[in-house]
Amino acid sequence: MIPFPLHLESLLGKPLMYLVFLLIGFLFGYVLEISGFNHSPSLAAQFYFKSLRVFKVFFTAIVVGMLLLFASSAIGLLDYNLIWVNPTYLWPGIVGGLIMGAGFIIGGFCPGTSLVALATLKIDGIFFVLGGLVGVFLFGETVDFFKYFFNGSYFGRVTLMDVFNLPTGIIVILVTLMALLMFVGGEQLEKIYGGKDPKKAPKARYYGAVVLVLVAVVIAIIGQPTTDDRWARLAPLRESDLTNREVYIDPGELLDTFHDHKLNLIMLDVRNEADYNLFHLLDAENILPLDIPGSIDEFIAQPANTVFVVMSNDEKHATEVWKMLTSQAVPNVYILSGGINNWLDTFATPYEQGFCGDVKPAEEEELHYEFDAALGSNCPAAYPDHDKYDLEYEKKIELDLKRAPVGGGCG
Amino acid sequence: MAENTSHKSDKFQIKNLFNRPTQPYANPYLGGVLLGLVLFASYFITGNGLGASAGMSRFAAFIEDLIAPEHVDQVPYLIKMAGGQLNPLDSWLVIVTGGVIIGGFVSGVIHGRTKFETNKGPNISNQTRWLFAFLGGILFTYGARLARGCTSGQALSGGATLSAGSWVVMFSIFGGAYALAYFARRLWN
């Protein structure tokens, strides 16, 4: 099991959880202040090349944070799937960013720094914060006029690894090198425009730079955990769920779940398209096992009351997909016991039987029913009449709400 | 006589708290390492990064809700935060923002940097600085809500987690600032 991040609310309760956030905010504000971020001329100076101290702090923080994040992910301590990675809204991001840049050079602050300035009684900071409140008000009043733009160009959880199609470790190394190059260039600019002699800066920063690059290289060598690695870590805990049939649900339970409005039911039919077209449950999505990895982020982002039920003709493929989903931290995944074959054995009516005659013996993961027409979900067995069946079963579905908050970030 | 001296020394201590000698800021690379550690700790423990504009946004919604609650219930952007009985301040984002203010204050006091003053370029008046700080604040926060995050939430946090959108926002912020730097130079130089 990957231990971090924690689900603080269920571990500590809300008041203590808030205390943790308060402490984090405290440290954030403290470090911003000691780094001089309450001083607007220093912040603005970045853009005149006289002093690049703010860039140095900023990019050092990004690199250090990134290295720690991906190092702890590489060794299986932190689950990258469960931390908040800002989703990409391309054009609102670009336009909003440009506007922020204008606000930065005119106002001399950004929200975080303005709060620290306000906290240390800088009057210009106080005015910036007041302006900020007005800005939020204006946004609320006007966003409706361009709501399609605001909600458009949405690409979901996209990382630099996805964009450049490079492994995480390579991106980490490249970002680290880029930052170090910027520091070198920055110090030269400070010398030219600001008259600062880089030779006066402590030599320790060279050792620091070497350490950063080494850590990046180690991260690249270890690599990020694959699904198999994740399952290997998880197996001691979850293998029993399979052997004790804890996650296999009866067709009767699935039928009842159709009508349980407290749950968001998502059915994943992982068979090939041909079988899916012959017969599938109403509202079941057809998704092949090789397409599962690309959908993990989307599944994790579903609301907390989502239950996934995976199904194949028997259980073998569905179980493989269950392992993939569960090891990638998708919560509340179950498997249809006996698969589609068992479902049809339970719910097939004369209508379906008219299309396929007798049940034939078959290989593993083959459909027992030889349909001579593709019924899809246009038949009674795809959505059995709830009133007709009163099946007994052992209830297995139980919502697991313990996972890190995925909604959030500064948005 | 004895009471007078002790009374004086109490006042002396409290006055001293806010009159500590002003110390220079920390080495930037060291500050960066510390900031990176705080950022990592936040993700490691809570799964969320740092942020500031969302806290301000919720505080603004709170104020609007006090003044005109019926209006808040009609603005889609605000309903999510403050519509009906929702308390916009009941959010970890607001708590972090509160912590930032407290942490900044404490650090400022310890290092003798908490004092009423206006920082500005040498060639403008305080009032000019205040006006442009106010205007800049309006502009920046408007942009931050549009981009769904500011330099802390998108550039710093999203940057470290390698979110593609966050890097786009980061470069847009710098691009916008550099583009206008020449026109704003009188404010700072």
Contacts between the chains, C-beta under 8 A, distances in Angstrom:
chain1	res1	chain2	res2	distance
A	4	B	44	5.2
A	4	B	45	7.1
A	5	B	43	6.6
A	5	B	44	6.2
A	5	B	45	6.4
A	5	B	46	6.0
A	5	B	47	3.5
A	6	B	45	5.9
A	6	B	46	7.1
A	6	B	47	7.6
A	8	B	45	7.3
A	8	B	46	5.9
A	17	B	92	7.3
A	18	B	92	6.7
A	18	B	95	4.9
A	20	B	45	6.6
A	20	B	46	6.8
A	21	B	46	7.0
A	21	B	92	4.6
A	21	B	95	4.3
A	21	B	96	5.1
A	21	B	99	6.8
A	22	B	95	5.3
A	22	B	96	7.5
A	22	B	98	6.5
A	22	B	99	4.4
A	22	B	102	7.7
A	23	B	99	6.7
A	24	B	38	6.8
A	24	B	41	6.8
A	24	B	42	5.0
A	24	B	45	7.7
A	24	B	46	7.2
A	24	B	50	7.5
A	24	B	96	6.0
A	24	B	99	6.4
A	25	B	95	6.5
A	25	B	96	3.8
A	25	B	97	6.4
A	25	B	98	6.3
A	25	B	99	2.1
A	25	B	100	4.7
A	25	B	102	7.5
A	25	B	103	6.5
A	26	B	99	4.2
A	26	B	100	7.5
A	26	B	102	5.5
A	26	B	103	3.8
A	26	B	106	7.5
A	27	B	38	4.7
A	27	B	41	7.6
A	27	B	99	7.7
A	27	B	103	6.2
A	28	B	35	7.7
A	28	B	38	5.4
A	28	B	42	7.9
A	28	B	50	5.4
A	28	B	96	7.0
A	28	B	99	6.8
A	28	B	100	5.3
A	28	B	103	6.4
A	28	B	152	7.9
A	29	B	99	6.3
A	29	B	100	3.6
A	29	B	101	6.3
A	29	B	102	6.6
A	29	B	103	2.9
A	29	B	104	3.8
A	29	B	105	7.6
A	29	B	107	7.1
A	30	B	103	3.9
A	30	B	104	6.9
A	30	B	106	6.5
A	30	B	107	4.4
A	31	B	31	6.3
A	31	B	34	4.8
A	31	B	35	4.9
A	31	B	38	5.8
A	31	B	103	7.8
A	32	B	35	7.4
A	32	B	100	7.2
A	32	B	103	7.8
A	32	B	104	6.3
A	33	B	103	7.2
A	33	B	104	4.6
A	33	B	107	3.8
A	33	B	108	5.6
A	33	B	111	7.5
A	33	B	113	7.1
A	34	B	25	6.4
A	34	B	26	4.6
A	34	B	31	6.2
A	34	B	34	7.7
A	34	B	107	5.6
A	34	B	111	6.8
A	35	B	25	6.2
A	35	B	26	5.9
A	35	B	28	6.6
A	35	B	31	3.3
A	35	B	32	7.5
A	35	B	34	7.9
A	35	B	35	6.9
A	36	B	25	3.7
A	36	B	26	7.7
A	36	B	28	8.0
A	36	B	31	7.7
A	38	B	104	6.6
A	38	B	108	7.1
A	38	B	113	7.3
A	39	B	25	7.8
A	39	B	119	5.4
A	40	B	119	4.9
A	40	B	120	7.2
A	40	B	133	7.4
A	41	B	119	5.4
A	41	B	120	6.7
A	41	B	121	6.2
A	41	B	188	5.8
A	44	B	121	7.8
A	44	B	184	7.8
A	44	B	187	7.2
A	44	B	188	4.4
A	45	B	188	6.9
A	46	B	177	7.8
A	47	B	177	5.1
A	47	B	178	5.7
A	47	B	181	4.1
A	48	B	181	6.4
A	48	B	185	7.0
A	48	B	188	6.6
A	48	B	189	6.4
A	53	B	25	7.8
A	53	B	28	4.3
A	54	B	28	7.6
A	56	B	28	3.9
A	56	B	29	6.0
A	56	B	32	6.2
A	57	B	28	4.7
A	57	B	29	7.7
A	57	B	31	4.6
A	57	B	32	4.4
A	57	B	35	6.3
A	58	B	32	7.0
A	58	B	151	7.7
A	58	B	155	7.6
A	58	B	156	6.8
A	59	B	32	7.1
A	60	B	28	7.2
A	60	B	29	5.4
A	60	B	31	7.6
A	60	B	32	2.5
A	60	B	33	6.1
A	60	B	35	7.5
A	60	B	36	6.5
A	61	B	31	8.0
A	61	B	32	4.6
A	61	B	33	7.6
A	61	B	35	3.7
A	61	B	36	4.2
A	61	B	39	6.1
A	61	B	156	6.3
A	61	B	160	7.6
A	62	B	36	7.2
A	62	B	155	7.8
A	62	B	156	6.2
A	62	B	159	4.6
A	62	B	160	5.0
A	63	B	32	8.0
A	63	B	36	7.0
A	64	B	32	6.6
A	64	B	33	5.3
A	64	B	35	7.7
A	64	B	36	2.7
A	64	B	37	6.7
A	64	B	39	7.8
A	64	B	40	7.3
A	65	B	35	7.8
A	65	B	36	4.2
A	65	B	37	7.9
A	65	B	39	3.9
A	65	B	40	5.0
A	65	B	43	7.6
A	65	B	156	7.6
A	65	B	157	7.9
A	65	B	160	3.7
A	66	B	159	7.6
A	66	B	160	4.4
A	66	B	161	7.5
A	66	B	162	6.8
A	67	B	36	8.0
A	68	B	36	6.9
A	68	B	37	7.4
A	68	B	40	3.9
A	68	B	44	7.8
A	69	B	40	6.0
A	69	B	43	6.0
A	69	B	44	7.9
A	69	B	160	6.2
A	69	B	161	6.5
A	72	B	40	7.9
A	72	B	44	6.6
A	78	B	43	7.4
A	78	B	44	5.8
A	82	B	47	5.6
A	83	B	43	5.0
A	83	B	47	5.0
A	83	B	48	7.5
A	83	B	49	7.8
A	83	B	161	6.5
A	84	B	43	7.8
A	84	B	47	6.1
A	84	B	48	5.0
A	84	B	49	6.2
A	84	B	157	7.9
A	84	B	161	7.6
A	85	B	158	7.2
A	85	B	161	4.6
A	85	B	162	7.6
A	85	B	163	4.8
A	86	B	148	7.2
A	86	B	149	6.3
A	86	B	153	7.4
A	86	B	154	6.0
A	86	B	157	7.3
A	86	B	158	3.9
A	86	B	161	7.3
A	86	B	163	4.3
A	86	B	165	5.7
A	86	B	166	4.8
A	87	B	163	7.6
A	87	B	165	6.5
A	88	B	163	6.8
A	88	B	164	5.3
A	88	B	165	3.0
A	88	B	168	7.3
A	89	B	147	7.9
A	89	B	148	6.5
A	89	B	165	6.4
A	90	B	165	6.8
A	90	B	168	6.6
A	92	B	146	5.2
A	92	B	147	6.0
A	92	B	148	7.1
A	93	B	147	4.9
A	93	B	148	7.4
A	93	B	154	7.5
A	93	B	165	5.2
A	93	B	166	8.0
A	93	B	168	5.1
A	93	B	169	4.5
A	93	B	172	6.7
A	94	B	168	6.1
A	94	B	169	7.6
A	94	B	172	4.9
A	95	B	143	7.7
A	95	B	146	6.3
A	95	B	147	7.7
A	95	B	172	7.8
A	96	B	143	4.5
A	96	B	144	6.7
A	96	B	145	7.5
A	96	B	146	3.4
A	96	B	147	2.8
A	96	B	148	7.4
A	96	B	169	6.9
A	96	B	172	7.4
A	97	B	143	6.8
A	97	B	147	5.4
A	97	B	154	7.9
A	97	B	168	7.1
A	97	B	169	4.4
A	97	B	170	7.3
A	97	B	171	7.3
A	97	B	172	2.5
A	97	B	173	4.7
A	97	B	175	7.3
A	97	B	176	6.4
A	98	B	143	7.3
A	98	B	172	5.1
A	98	B	173	7.7
A	98	B	175	6.4
A	98	B	176	3.8
A	98	B	179	7.7
A	99	B	139	5.9
A	99	B	140	7.5
A	99	B	142	6.1
A	99	B	143	3.1
A	99	B	146	6.6
A	99	B	147	8.0
A	99	B	176	6.7
A	100	B	139	7.7
A	100	B	140	5.2
A	100	B	143	3.7
A	100	B	144	5.8
A	100	B	147	6.6
A	100	B	150	6.5
A	100	B	151	7.5
A	100	B	169	7.9
A	100	B	172	7.5
A	100	B	173	4.8
A	100	B	176	6.4
A	101	B	143	7.8
A	101	B	172	6.6
A	101	B	173	4.7
A	101	B	174	6.4
A	101	B	175	6.0
A	101	B	176	2.1
A	101	B	177	3.8
A	101	B	178	7.4
A	101	B	179	6.9
A	101	B	180	7.0
A	102	B	136	8.0
A	102	B	139	5.5
A	102	B	140	7.9
A	102	B	143	7.5
A	102	B	176	5.1
A	102	B	177	7.2
A	102	B	179	7.9
A	102	B	180	5.3
A	103	B	136	4.7
A	103	B	137	7.0
A	103	B	138	7.4
A	103	B	139	3.5
A	103	B	140	2.8
A	103	B	141	7.4
A	103	B	142	7.6
A	103	B	143	5.9
A	104	B	136	7.1
A	104	B	140	6.1
A	104	B	151	7.9
A	104	B	173	6.6
A	104	B	176	7.4
A	104	B	177	4.7
A	105	B	136	7.7
A	105	B	176	7.7
A	105	B	177	4.4
A	105	B	180	4.9
A	105	B	181	5.5
A	105	B	184	4.7
A	105	B	187	7.9
A	106	B	132	5.4
A	106	B	135	5.9
A	106	B	136	3.9
A	106	B	139	6.4
A	106	B	180	7.1
A	106	B	184	5.7
A	106	B	187	7.2
A	107	B	132	6.4
A	107	B	133	5.1
A	107	B	134	7.7
A	107	B	135	6.7
A	107	B	136	1.6
A	107	B	137	5.2
A	107	B	139	6.9
A	107	B	140	5.8
A	108	B	119	7.8
A	108	B	129	8.0
A	108	B	132	7.6
A	108	B	133	6.3
A	108	B	136	6.4
A	108	B	187	7.4
A	108	B	188	7.5
A	109	B	133	7.1
A	109	B	136	6.9
A	109	B	137	7.2
A	109	B	140	7.3
A	110	B	52	7.5
A	110	B	140	6.2
A	110	B	144	7.9
A	110	B	150	5.2
A	110	B	151	4.3
A	110	B	152	7.2
A	111	B	52	4.0
A	111	B	53	4.3
A	111	B	55	7.9
A	111	B	56	5.3
A	111	B	140	7.0
A	111	B	141	6.5
A	111	B	144	6.3
A	111	B	150	4.8
A	111	B	151	7.8
A	111	B	152	7.0
A	112	B	50	7.6
A	112	B	51	8.0
A	112	B	52	3.7
A	112	B	100	6.5
A	112	B	150	6.8
A	112	B	151	6.6
A	112	B	152	4.2
A	113	B	151	8.0
A	114	B	137	6.7
A	115	B	52	6.0
A	115	B	56	7.7
A	115	B	97	6.6
A	115	B	100	5.1
A	115	B	101	5.4
A	115	B	104	6.6
A	116	B	100	6.6
A	116	B	101	7.7
A	116	B	104	3.6
A	116	B	108	8.0
A	117	B	104	7.9
A	117	B	119	8.0
A	118	B	101	6.8
A	118	B	104	7.9
A	119	B	100	7.5
A	119	B	101	4.5
A	119	B	102	7.3
A	119	B	103	7.7
A	119	B	104	3.4
A	119	B	105	4.1
A	119	B	108	6.4
A	119	B	114	7.8
A	120	B	104	5.9
A	120	B	105	6.6
A	120	B	107	7.9
A	120	B	108	3.5
A	120	B	113	5.6
A	120	B	114	4.7
A	120	B	115	7.5
A	121	B	108	7.6
A	121	B	114	5.7
A	121	B	115	5.9
A	121	B	116	4.8
A	121	B	117	7.4
A	122	B	117	6.3
A	122	B	118	6.9
A	122	B	119	6.0
A	123	B	116	6.4
A	123	B	117	6.9
A	123	B	118	4.6
A	123	B	126	7.4
A	123	B	130	6.6
A	124	B	118	5.1
A	124	B	119	5.8
A	124	B	120	6.5
A	124	B	129	5.2
A	124	B	130	6.3
A	124	B	133	4.4
A	125	B	133	7.4
A	127	B	130	4.6
A	127	B	131	7.8
A	127	B	133	4.0
A	127	B	134	4.5
A	127	B	137	6.8
A	128	B	133	4.4
A	128	B	134	6.9
A	128	B	136	6.1
A	128	B	137	3.9
A	128	B	140	7.7
A	129	B	56	7.1
A	129	B	137	6.4
A	130	B	134	6.1
A	130	B	137	6.6
A	131	B	133	6.7
A	131	B	134	4.0
A	131	B	135	6.3
A	131	B	136	6.5
A	131	B	137	2.4
A	131	B	138	4.4
A	131	B	139	7.8
A	131	B	140	7.9
A	131	B	141	7.2
A	132	B	53	7.7
A	132	B	56	5.1
A	132	B	60	7.6
A	132	B	137	4.3
A	132	B	138	7.3
A	132	B	140	6.8
A	132	B	141	4.0
A	133	B	56	6.7
A	133	B	59	6.9
A	133	B	60	4.4
A	133	B	63	6.7
A	133	B	141	7.6
A	134	B	134	7.9
A	134	B	137	7.3
A	134	B	138	5.0
A	134	B	141	7.9
A	135	B	137	6.2
A	135	B	138	4.2
A	135	B	139	6.8
A	135	B	140	6.8
A	135	B	141	3.2
A	135	B	142	4.3
A	135	B	144	7.8
A	135	B	145	7.5
A	136	B	56	6.5
A	136	B	57	4.8
A	136	B	60	3.7
A	136	B	61	7.2
A	136	B	141	5.5
A	136	B	142	7.8
A	136	B	145	6.3
A	137	B	60	5.8
A	137	B	64	6.4
A	138	B	138	6.7
A	138	B	142	5.8
A	139	B	77	6.8
A	139	B	141	7.4
A	139	B	142	5.1
A	139	B	145	4.3
A	139	B	146	7.0
A	140	B	61	7.6
A	140	B	64	7.5
A	140	B	75	4.9
A	140	B	77	4.4
A	140	B	78	5.0
A	141	B	75	6.8
A	143	B	76	7.7
A	143	B	77	5.2
A	143	B	145	7.5
A	143	B	146	7.8
A	144	B	75	7.8
A	144	B	76	6.3
A	144	B	77	7.6
A	147	B	76	7.7
A	150	B	146	6.8
A	155	B	164	7.7
A	155	B	165	7.3
A	157	B	163	7.6
A	158	B	163	7.2
A	158	B	164	4.4
A	158	B	165	6.5
A	159	B	161	7.7
A	159	B	162	4.9
A	159	B	163	6.2
A	159	B	164	5.9
A	160	B	162	4.6
A	160	B	163	7.8
A	160	B	164	5.5
A	160	B	167	6.5
A	161	B	162	6.7
A	162	B	164	6.7
A	163	B	164	4.8
A	168	B	162	7.6
A	171	B	162	6.1
A	172	B	162	7.8
A	175	B	162	7.4
A	202	B	27	7.0
A	205	B	29	5.3
A	208	B	29	6.4
A	208	B	33	7.7
A	404	B	46	7.2
A	404	B	47	3.3
A	405	B	46	7.2
A	405	B	47	5.6
A	405	B	48	6.2
A	405	B	92	7.9
A	406	B	47	7.2
A	408	B	48	4.9
A	408	B	92	7.2
A	408	B	93	7.2
A	409	B	48	6.4
A	409	B	49	6.3
A	409	B	51	6.4
A	409	B	54	7.8
A	409	B	148	7.8
A	409	B	149	6.6
A	409	B	153	5.9
A	409	B	157	6.9
A	409	B	158	7.5
A	410	B	49	7.7
A	410	B	50	7.9
A	410	B	51	3.0
A	410	B	52	7.0
A	410	B	53	5.6
A	410	B	54	4.4
A	410	B	93	7.0
A	410	B	144	7.9
A	410	B	148	7.1
A	410	B	149	4.0
A	410	B	150	6.5
A	410	B	152	6.6
A	410	B	153	2.4
A	410	B	154	6.8
A	410	B	157	7.3
A	411	B	54	6.5
A	411	B	148	3.7
A	411	B	149	5.6
A	411	B	153	7.0
